[in-house]
């Protein structure tokens, strides 16, 4: 399932296509195809079900194996409204995220706590990285660069008196 969202980052409108595989096994065969073009990923687990948190490591490994090395990844503990059923400690998830270079946030889809923040944070980080890359490596457009060409040394021409000739006179 996919859906498009529009977000504002630094005054610019960003269109994001979000794919939700819900961690289901039936999507595993096709996820590699989605990873190839992905610039960001939310690894979401249920704070009330430790097994979903345990699967995060496998999903992270899969992402790192198939996605671009610069993909921005955020670990998201969902259902923070179920504090009384918490099975995954915030500190445990935060430490995992830190060890693996991920950002981290807890959300609640039920009461909308931090949901917009999660998307805004990851899209802002993606935008920052893409903008820096474009500054470092500006797009070349339709410019064709020659390959394996030897440089030519052009020397000024001299007249018979040994004086450099003037051009275009």
VMD Tcl script that draws the C-alpha trace (Angstrom):
set ca {
  {0.00 0.00 0.00}
  {1.30 3.44 -0.82}
  {0.09 6.98 -0.27}
  {1.44 10.41 -1.18}
  {1.93 13.20 1.35}
  {2.94 16.81 0.88}
  {5.18 18.36 3.54}
  {6.81 21.76 3.90}
  {10.53 21.73 4.64}
  {12.49 25.00 4.71}
  {9.65 26.70 2.83}
  {9.68 24.11 0.04}
  {6.91 21.60 -0.62}
  {8.15 18.02 -0.57}
  {6.07 15.22 -2.08}
  {6.71 11.94 -0.29}
  {5.47 8.55 -1.36}
  {5.00 6.33 1.68}
  {4.93 2.54 1.30}
  {3.48 0.55 4.18}
  {4.34 -3.15 4.23}
  {3.21 -3.49 7.86}
  {6.06 -5.97 8.37}
  {4.01 -8.69 6.74}
  {5.81 -11.71 5.34}
  {3.88 -11.56 2.07}
  {5.71 -8.31 1.26}
  {9.21 -9.66 1.91}
  {9.73 -10.86 -1.66}
  {8.99 -7.44 -3.13}
  {10.50 -5.16 -0.51}
  {13.95 -5.25 -2.14}
  {12.44 -3.52 -5.18}
  {11.07 -0.75 -2.94}
  {14.38 -0.34 -1.12}
  {16.27 0.50 -4.30}
  {14.63 3.89 -4.78}
  {14.04 4.69 -1.13}
  {15.72 7.68 0.49}
  {14.14 7.14 3.89}
  {12.57 4.39 5.99}
  {10.53 4.23 9.17}
  {11.11 1.01 11.10}
  {7.97 0.79 13.21}
  {7.36 -1.56 16.13}
  {4.54 -1.85 18.65}
  {5.71 -0.80 22.14}
  {3.22 -3.28 23.64}
  {4.53 -6.30 21.66}
  {8.20 -7.10 22.18}
  {8.25 -9.51 19.21}
  {7.65 -6.61 16.82}
  {10.69 -4.86 18.33}
  {12.78 -8.02 17.94}
  {11.96 -8.03 14.21}
  {13.39 -4.52 13.81}
  {16.93 -5.90 13.67}
  {16.05 -8.16 10.73}
  {14.28 -5.34 8.88}
  {17.25 -3.05 9.49}
  {19.67 -5.66 8.13}
  {17.46 -6.07 5.07}
  {17.37 -2.31 4.53}
  {21.14 -2.03 4.82}
  {21.59 -4.93 2.39}
  {19.26 -3.59 -0.31}
  {18.87 0.17 0.08}
  {21.19 3.02 -0.78}
  {23.95 3.42 1.81}
  {22.80 6.99 2.54}
  {19.19 6.06 3.34}
  {17.79 7.92 6.36}
  {16.27 5.50 8.87}
  {14.08 6.31 11.85}
  {13.08 3.82 14.53}
  {9.48 4.43 15.57}
  {7.87 2.97 18.68}
  {4.14 3.11 17.94}
  {1.13 2.84 20.27}
  {2.64 5.06 22.94}
  {-0.92 5.51 24.19}
  {-0.67 1.92 25.55}
  {1.79 2.88 28.30}
  {0.14 0.46 30.72}
  {0.92 -2.45 28.31}
  {4.48 -1.35 27.47}
  {6.75 -4.30 26.64}
  {9.62 -2.31 25.09}
  {11.32 0.28 27.27}
  {11.95 3.64 25.64}
  {15.58 3.54 26.84}
  {16.12 0.11 25.22}
  {14.84 1.30 21.84}
  {16.70 4.61 22.11}
  {19.97 2.76 22.81}
  {19.39 0.45 19.82}
  {18.74 3.46 17.58}
  {21.89 5.19 18.82}
  {24.06 2.08 18.29}
  {22.78 1.78 14.74}
  {22.85 5.44 13.72}
  {19.06 5.79 13.57}
  {16.88 8.60 14.78}
  {14.17 7.61 17.25}
  {10.66 8.71 18.20}
  {7.62 7.23 19.91}
  {4.20 7.84 18.38}
  {0.55 7.01 18.78}
  {-1.54 6.59 15.66}
  {-4.61 6.42 17.92}
  {-4.25 9.90 19.41}
  {-1.86 11.27 16.72}
  {0.97 11.92 19.19}
  {4.22 12.62 17.27}
  {2.94 11.13 13.99}
  {3.40 14.37 12.06}
  {6.69 14.96 13.90}
  {8.03 11.58 12.78}
  {7.35 12.34 9.12}
  {8.50 15.95 9.41}
  {11.77 14.92 11.11}
  {12.70 12.22 8.60}
  {11.75 14.35 5.59}
  {13.72 17.30 6.95}
  {16.78 15.05 7.37}
  {16.35 13.63 3.85}
  {15.95 17.13 2.42}
  {19.09 18.32 4.25}
  {21.15 15.42 2.89}
  {19.82 15.74 -0.67}
  {20.41 19.52 -0.64}
  {24.00 19.09 0.57}
  {24.64 16.44 -2.08}
  {23.34 18.76 -4.82}
  {25.61 21.54 -3.58}
  {28.62 19.17 -3.59}
  {27.66 17.37 -6.84}
  {25.53 19.75 -8.93}
  {23.54 18.00 -11.65}
  {25.28 18.10 -15.01}
  {22.07 18.24 -17.02}
  {22.59 17.49 -20.68}
  {26.32 18.25 -20.70}
  {28.31 15.45 -22.30}
  {31.84 15.14 -21.02}
  {34.47 13.57 -23.30}
  {36.11 10.39 -22.06}
  {39.80 9.39 -22.43}
  {40.86 12.52 -24.30}
  {44.49 13.64 -24.44}
  {44.99 17.34 -23.66}
  {46.18 19.58 -26.49}
  {48.85 22.16 -25.78}
  {48.09 25.30 -27.79}
  {51.04 27.66 -28.16}
  {50.74 31.20 -29.52}
  {51.92 31.60 -33.11}
  {54.85 33.89 -33.91}
  {55.54 35.94 -37.02}
  {58.91 35.80 -38.79}
  {60.31 38.50 -36.45}
  {59.66 36.30 -33.40}
  {56.79 38.53 -32.24}
  {53.52 36.95 -31.23}
  {50.86 37.39 -33.91}
  {47.71 39.25 -32.99}
  {44.55 37.28 -33.35}
  {41.50 38.27 -35.36}
  {42.88 41.44 -37.03}
}
mol new
graphics top color blue
foreach p $ca { graphics top sphere $p radius 0.5 }
foreach p [lrange $ca 0 end-1] q [lrange $ca 1 end] { graphics top cylinder $p $q radius 0.2 }
display resetview
